[in-house]
Amino acid sequence: MKLGVDVPVNFEFKSGENFTKLLEMIKYQWVKINRGGPESLEGVLNDVDKDFASLIVQEEIVRFSMKHIRNISFGLRVEMPKSNNNDNDND
């Protein structure tokens, strides 16, 4: 079925027995948890067990309940290009 989505050539599908084992496979990778919204976290996945996981976010370790994870993305962090427009041009 064609979905009109470009899949990277080196894309690797991850699967696991359960969610905890799946997260263990992506330990020490850059992740984004709960994309968008106030509960969104972004950092390096540091530790995983059946109840909690932790992320290294800048200079701190953030521990959170596995129950609070709605979705997760992993891989390279992609930065949006900075705009050349300066809002202070109206001085």
Phi, psi and omega in degrees: 000130179273126179249355181073027181246133177274116179263128179303148183300320183265023180297132179239119179282129179257140174214158180206166179302320179210179185295321179298315180294325176297315179294326177299330180290337182249019175302147179068021174246158178289128179228158171233122183255137180053064182314124178071158179090172186289340181265011182288135177230146180220129180173197180265125179292119189257316186212148182217134166219186188292339182251328186224159172222162178223149179239145169268114182242109186053250184250022179223160176254125181251122180255137183215157181285139177299333180296338184271357180277117177264323178203162182212139174240148179222161179123198183296144176280127181252120180268141175284140178297141180284140180284145177276353180285137178244122183290347183267018180287349185270017181290000000 
